[in-house]
Amino acid sequence: MIVINKEVIVAFFLRFKPSLGFIANLLTAFDAIKRNKLRSMLTSLGIVFGVASVISMLAIGRGAQQEILDQMKLLGANNIIITPIIEQDEGKVEEDNQKLNEKKKFSPGLTLQDCSAIEQTIPSVDYASPEVVLETNAIREGLKRSTKLVGVDSNFFTGSDYRLEKGSFFSPVHFERSLPVAIIGHSIQTKFFTREDPIGKQIKCGKLWLTVIGVMKERSISKQNIQHLGLRDYNFDIYSPVTTVLLRYKNRSLVTKRDVQNASRGNNSNNNNSDDDQQKKTVNYHQIDRMVVSVKNTEQIRTIAEVISRMLQRRHNGIVDFSVTVPEELLKQEQRTKEIFNIVLGAIASISLIVGGIGIMNIMLASVMERTKEIGIRRAVGATRRDIVIQFLAEATTISVSGGIIGIILGFVISIIIEQTAGIVTIITLISVLVSFAISITIGIAFGFFPAKRAADQDVIQSLRYE
């Protein structure tokens, strides 16, 4: 009785149908994997977790990069931010008469004149936009909410990522005549104008009624960015011309009768050594609360920041009562830190891929030993060394590729879990998926070639005698 096994059938196709040889080798490899499902599944676990780790780490890195870009978009890529340093008066009891007798230099603080001087003096500056921020309440038809009245100029909306939903921006006439007009944030419209068009309507902001001429589009700002970047929720802001705010609300650069009276009361209390001496008092004499300087050339931003710092120090009589910040430099430094962190995490995740490849090589070497007689039969009936290499290489690659596919799915799941539980933004890109899949194929070929070569180099006679 003649028994024709599968090896003989495959050898027949290899000898008489060379065009089907590659397919026959693949079928043989798939059959071997099917016979050892559990072993093949355990072998691919290293690739599965390795690919999943790489995808999730790349997703975290991409999310961090996008977050930095969003922050730069909020602050402006070419901007320099100047903020006042508010002096703290501790009201301490006299300890050193010599220090008290020293004459203190006068500084006018940050003013509109500083903005004009920066624009006119430094050629590389595109504009300098002042901001005056007042804490107040918005009232309309029985509704009340705390808000911020922000005095701005025309450059404020030009340089920042602000867009109107309806209405118009301020015109030169609004600034020249200090008209009581306002542009409201999207959330202010939602709060006070739920069923009507706010354009042309009035809203009471503090002590004055302001006519709404525009509504800003909603800006999505995360709580993390608000805290980390020191931003405010722009959707609840009410914008008015800076001249209107300084003339009709408050101008801290002007000394009023009330200021003199308050100062007199403070001196009398100091002479009487009252308990208020130990209380901290905030003295804010700055006319504006923030200045955004836009630079034409990003490469010169560091140099211009230094020039502005020296210029303001000279204008303030040598008193450094301001802070000059370059957001782009800070964000780039943070981005470099995150990139290094992500590279370390990616390298650690890649170790599991190498371990998975070593596991594939180990199992394939054991498989070669177990199937020595099968290899001998295939060689005896006409299979070449190349056919044996293709067979075992196909087994290793199939295990690796299947592990890569499962790892990609697992990487998506892990990324979603991280984003929902840890609050970290994760972005999975097509490139990260393709790279991970290419790595899984490379691992299968690289670590499967040595066992395949070893199987092909076995002696045919000794393989047939192997028990």
C-alpha positions in Angstrom: 0.0 0.0 0.0 1.4 3.3 -1.1 0.9 6.3 1.3 1.1 9.7 -0.3 1.6 12.3 2.3 1.3 16.1 2.1 5.1 16.5 1.6 5.0 14.4 -1.5 2.1 16.5 -3.0 3.9 19.7 -2.3 7.1 18.4 -3.8 5.2 17.4 -6.9 4.0 21.0 -7.4 7.5 22.3 -6.7 9.1 20.1 -9.4 6.5 20.2 -12.1 4.8 23.6 -11.4 7.5 26.0 -10.3 5.2 28.9 -10.5 3.2 27.4 -7.7 6.2 26.8 -5.5 6.0 29.9 -3.4 2.3 29.4 -2.8 3.0 25.8 -1.8 5.6 26.9 0.7 3.2 29.4 2.2 0.5 26.8 2.6 3.0 24.5 4.3 3.9 27.3 6.7 0.3 28.1 7.5 -0.5 24.4 8.1 2.4 24.3 10.6 1.1 27.3 12.5 -2.4 25.8 12.5 -1.2 22.6 14.1 0.5 24.6 16.9 -2.0 27.4 17.6 -1.2 27.8 21.3 2.5 27.9 20.7 2.2 30.4 17.9 -0.1 32.6 19.9 2.3 32.6 22.9 5.2 33.3 20.6 3.5 36.4 19.1 2.7 38.0 22.5 6.1 39.8 22.6 5.3 41.4 19.2 1.7 42.2 20.3 2.7 44.1 23.4 5.7 45.7 21.7 3.7 47.1 18.8 0.9 48.2 21.2 3.5 50.0 23.4 5.2 51.7 20.5 1.8 52.9 19.1 0.6 54.2 22.5 3.9 56.0 23.2 3.9 57.6 19.7 0.3 58.6 20.3 1.2 60.3 23.6 4.2 62.0 22.0 2.0 63.3 19.1 -0.6 64.5 21.5 2.0 66.4 23.6 3.3 68.0 20.4 -0.1 69.0 19.3 -0.8 70.4 22.8 2.4 72.5 22.5 1.3 73.8 19.1 -2.1 74.7 20.4 -0.5 76.6 23.3 1.8 78.4 20.8 -1.3 79.3 18.7 -3.0 80.7 21.8 0.0 82.8 22.9 1.3 83.6 19.4 4.4 82.2 17.8 6.2 85.6 17.4 5.0 87.3 20.5 6.8 88.7 23.5 4.6 89.2 26.6 5.3 92.0 29.1 3.5 92.0 32.4 3.9 94.3 35.4 5.4 93.3 38.7 3.0 94.6 41.3 4.8 96.0 44.4 3.9 94.5 47.7 3.9 96.8 50.7 4.4 94.7 53.8 3.8 97.6 56.3 6.6 96.5 58.6 7.6 98.4 61.7 10.7 100.6 61.3 13.8 98.4 61.6 16.4 100.3 59.7 16.2 104.1 59.8 18.8 104.4 57.1 16.8 102.4 54.6 13.7 104.4 55.4 15.5 107.7 54.7 16.8 106.6 51.3 15.0 108.2 48.4 13.0 105.8 46.3 13.2 106.3 42.6 9.9 106.9 40.8 8.6 104.6 38.1 5.5 105.4 36.0 4.9 101.7 35.5 3.8 100.1 32.2 1.9 102.7 30.2 0.5 103.3 26.7 3.6 105.5 26.1 5.7 102.4 26.5 3.8 100.7 23.7 4.2 103.6 21.4 8.0 103.9 22.2 8.6 100.2 21.5 6.7 100.4 18.2 8.5 103.6 17.0 12.0 102.7 18.3 12.5 99.0 17.4 12.3 98.4 13.6 11.7 94.6 14.0 8.6 95.1 16.1 5.4 94.7 14.1 3.2 96.2 16.8 2.8 96.4 20.6 -0.7 95.7 21.9 -1.7 96.9 25.4 -4.4 95.3 27.6 -6.2 96.7 30.6 -8.1 94.0 32.6 -10.7 95.0 35.2 -12.6 92.6 37.4 -16.3 93.6 37.2 -19.9 92.3 36.8 -22.1 92.0 33.8 -25.7 92.7 34.3 -28.7 92.5 32.0 -32.4 91.8 32.6 -32.0 90.5 36.1 -29.0 88.3 35.2 -25.6 88.9 36.7 -22.3 87.3 36.3 -18.7 88.1 37.2 -16.6 88.8 34.2 -13.5 90.6 33.0 -13.6 93.9 31.1 -10.6 94.0 28.8 -9.4 97.2 27.2 -7.7 96.5 24.0 -6.5 98.3 20.8 -7.1 97.2 17.2 -3.9 95.1 17.1 -5.3 92.8 19.7 -7.7 91.1 17.3 -5.3 91.2 14.4 -2.4 89.4 16.1 -4.3 86.8 18.0 -6.5 84.0 16.9 -9.7 85.9 17.4 -12.6 85.6 14.9 -15.9 87.3 14.9 -19.1 85.2 14.9 -21.2 88.3 14.0 -20.9 92.1 14.1 -17.7 94.1 13.5 -14.4 95.0 15.2 -13.7 98.4 16.7 -13.1 101.3 14.3 -10.7 104.2 14.7 -13.7 106.4 15.7 -14.3 104.2 18.8 -10.8 104.8 20.0 -10.7 108.5 19.2 -14.0 109.3 21.0 -13.7 106.6 23.7 -17.2 105.4 22.9 -18.9 103.0 25.3 -19.0 100.0 22.9 -18.1 96.3 23.5 -17.4 93.0 21.8 -18.6 90.2 23.9 -17.3 86.6 24.2 -19.3 83.6 23.0 -20.3 82.5 26.6 -21.5 86.1 27.4 -23.9 85.9 24.4 -25.1 82.4 25.6 -25.7 83.8 29.1 -27.4 87.1 28.4 -28.7 86.9 24.9 -30.2 83.5 24.6 -33.2 84.4 22.3 -32.1 87.6 20.6 -29.4 89.0 18.5 -27.0 91.0 20.8 -25.8 93.3 18.1 -27.0 96.8 18.9 -28.2 95.8 22.4 -26.8 97.1 25.6 -25.2 95.3 28.5 -24.2 96.9 31.8 -20.6 96.3 32.6 -19.6 97.7 36.0 -21.1 101.2 36.2 -21.7 101.8 32.5 -23.9 100.5 29.8 -22.0 99.3 26.8 -23.4 98.8 23.3 -22.6 95.4 21.8 -21.1 95.7 18.3 -19.7 92.2 17.9 -19.6 88.7 19.2 -16.5 86.5 19.2 -16.4 83.0 18.0 -16.1 80.3 20.7 -12.5 79.4 21.6 -11.9 76.0 23.1 -9.3 76.3 25.9 -8.6 73.4 28.3 -8.4 74.0 32.0 -4.9 72.8 31.9 -3.9 75.5 29.5 -5.7 78.1 31.5 -3.7 77.1 34.6 -0.4 76.3 32.9 -0.2 79.4 30.7 -1.9 81.8 33.0 -4.6 82.4 30.5 -8.2 83.4 31.2 -11.4 82.0 29.7 -11.7 84.3 26.7 -15.3 83.2 26.1 -16.5 85.1 29.2 -14.5 88.3 28.4 -16.0 91.7 27.4 -13.8 93.8 25.2 -13.9 97.5 24.9 -11.5 100.1 23.4 -8.6 100.7 25.8 -9.2 104.5 25.7 -12.8 103.9 26.8 -11.6 101.7 29.8 -9.0 104.2 30.9 -11.2 107.3 30.5 -14.6 106.0 31.7 -13.5 103.3 34.2 -10.1 103.4 35.8 -6.7 104.8 34.9 -4.1 103.8 37.5 -1.5 106.2 36.2 -3.6 109.2 37.4 -3.5 110.3 41.0 -6.9 111.3 42.2 -8.1 113.0 45.4 -9.3 109.6 46.7 -5.8 108.2 46.2 -4.3 111.0 48.2 -6.8 110.5 51.0 -6.1 106.7 51.1 -2.4 107.4 51.2 -2.9 109.9 54.1 -4.9 107.3 56.0 -2.2 104.8 55.5 0.5 107.1 56.8 -1.6 107.9 59.9 -2.1 104.3 60.6 1.6 103.7 60.3 2.3 106.4 62.9 -0.1 104.9 65.3 1.5 101.4 64.8 -1.9 99.8 64.2 -2.5 96.2 63.5 -2.9 97.0 59.8 0.9 97.5 59.7 1.4 93.8 59.5 -1.1 93.3 56.7 0.1 93.0 53.1 -1.1 95.7 50.8 -0.9 95.5 47.0 0.1 98.7 45.3 -0.6 98.6 41.5 0.4 101.8 39.8 0.7 100.3 36.3 -1.6 101.8 33.7 -1.9 98.6 31.7 -1.9 95.0 32.9 -0.3 93.3 29.9 1.5 94.1 26.7 1.9 91.8 23.7 4.8 92.7 21.4 4.7 91.0 18.0 8.0 90.5 16.3 8.4 90.3 12.5 11.3 87.8 12.5 11.2 84.8 14.9 14.9 84.4 14.8 15.4 87.8 16.4 12.8 87.3 19.2 15.4 86.6 21.9 17.5 89.7 21.0 14.5 92.0 20.8 13.3 90.8 24.2 16.6 91.8 25.7 16.4 95.2 23.9 12.8 95.8 25.2 13.9 94.9 28.7 16.8 97.4 28.7 14.6 100.1 27.1 11.8 99.7 29.6 14.3 99.7 32.5 15.7 103.0 31.2 12.2 104.5 30.8 11.3 103.4 34.4 14.3 105.1 35.9 16.3 101.9 36.5 13.4 100.1 38.3 12.6 96.6 37.0 8.9 96.6 37.8 8.0 94.4 34.8 8.6 90.9 33.5 9.5 90.1 29.9 8.5 86.6 28.8 9.1 84.8 25.5 6.4 82.1 25.4 7.8 80.4 22.3 11.1 79.7 24.0 9.4 78.3 27.1 7.1 76.1 25.0 10.0 74.9 22.8 11.9 74.0 25.9 8.9 72.1 27.3 8.5 70.4 23.9 12.2 69.3 23.9 11.7 67.9 27.4 8.6 65.9 26.4 10.4 64.7 23.2 13.2 63.3 25.3 10.8 61.7 27.6 8.9 60.1 24.7 12.1 58.9 23.1 13.0 57.1 26.4 9.5 55.6 26.6 9.7 54.5 23.0 13.1 52.9 23.5 11.8 51.0 26.5 8.7 49.9 24.5 11.0 48.8 21.6 12.8 46.4 23.9 9.7 44.3 24.1 9.8 44.0 20.3 13.4 42.7 20.5 12.3 40.3 23.2 9.5 39.2 21.0 11.8 38.7 18.1 14.1 36.6 20.3 11.1 34.5 21.3 10.2 33.9 17.7 13.8 32.8 16.9 13.8 30.5 20.0 10.5 28.8 19.0 11.5 28.5 15.4 14.8 26.8 16.3 12.8 24.4 18.5 10.4 23.8 15.6 13.4 23.0 13.3 14.5 20.3 15.7 11.1 18.8 16.0 10.5 18.7 12.2 13.9 17.5 11.1 12.4 14.3 9.5 9.8 16.5 7.7 12.5 18.6 6.3 14.4 15.5 5.2 11.3 14.1 3.4 10.7 17.4 1.6 14.4 17.6 0.5 14.3 14.0 -0.6 11.3 14.5 -2.9 12.7 17.6 -4.6 12.4 20.7 -2.3 15.4 23.0 -2.5 17.2 24.9 0.2 15.4 28.0 -1.0 12.0 26.3 -0.5 12.9 25.3 3.1 14.1 28.9 3.8 10.9 30.3 2.4 8.7 27.9 4.5 10.3 28.7 7.8 10.7 32.3 7.1 7.0 32.5 6.1 6.1 30.9 9.5 8.1 33.4 11.5 6.8 36.4 9.4 3.2 35.2 9.7 3.5 34.9 13.5 5.1 38.4 13.6 2.6 40.0 11.3 -0.4 38.6 13.1 1.1 39.8 16.4 1.6 43.2 14.8 -2.0 43.4 13.7 -3.3 42.5 17.1 -0.8 44.9 18.7 -2.1 47.7 16.5 -5.6 47.1 17.7 -4.4 46.9 21.3 -2.4 50.1 20.8 -5.6 51.9 19.8 -7.4 50.6 22.9 -4.6 51.5 25.2 -4.4 55.0 23.8 -8.1 55.6 24.3 -7.9 54.3 27.9 -4.9 56.6 28.6 -6.8 59.6 27.2 -10.0 59.0 29.1 -8.4 58.0 32.5 -5.3 60.1 32.7 -6.5 63.1 30.8 -3.5 63.0 28.5 -4.2 63.9 24.8 -3.3 61.0 22.5 -3.2 61.2 18.7 -2.7 58.1 16.6 -1.4 58.9 13.2 -1.2 56.7 10.1 2.5 56.9 10.1 2.8 55.4 13.6 0.6 52.5 12.5 2.6 51.9 9.3 5.9 52.1 11.2 4.7 49.7 13.8 3.5 47.2 11.2 6.7 47.6 9.2 8.7 46.9 12.4 6.7 43.7 13.1 7.4 42.4 9.5 11.1 43.3 9.9 11.3 41.5 13.3 9.8 38.4 11.7 12.2 38.4 8.8 15.3 39.3 10.8 14.8 36.8 13.7 13.3 34.1 11.5 16.0 34.0 8.9 18.6 32.2 11.1 16.3 29.3 12.0 15.2 29.0 8.4 18.8 29.0 7.2 19.7 26.4 9.7 16.8 24.2 8.6 17.8 24.5 5.0 21.5 23.6 5.7 20.6 20.2 7.3 21.9 17.1 5.7 19.2 15.2 3.9 20.4 11.7 4.8 20.8 12.5 8.5 17.4 14.2 8.5 15.7 11.1 7.1 17.3 9.0 9.8 16.3 11.4 12.6 13.9 10.0 15.1 
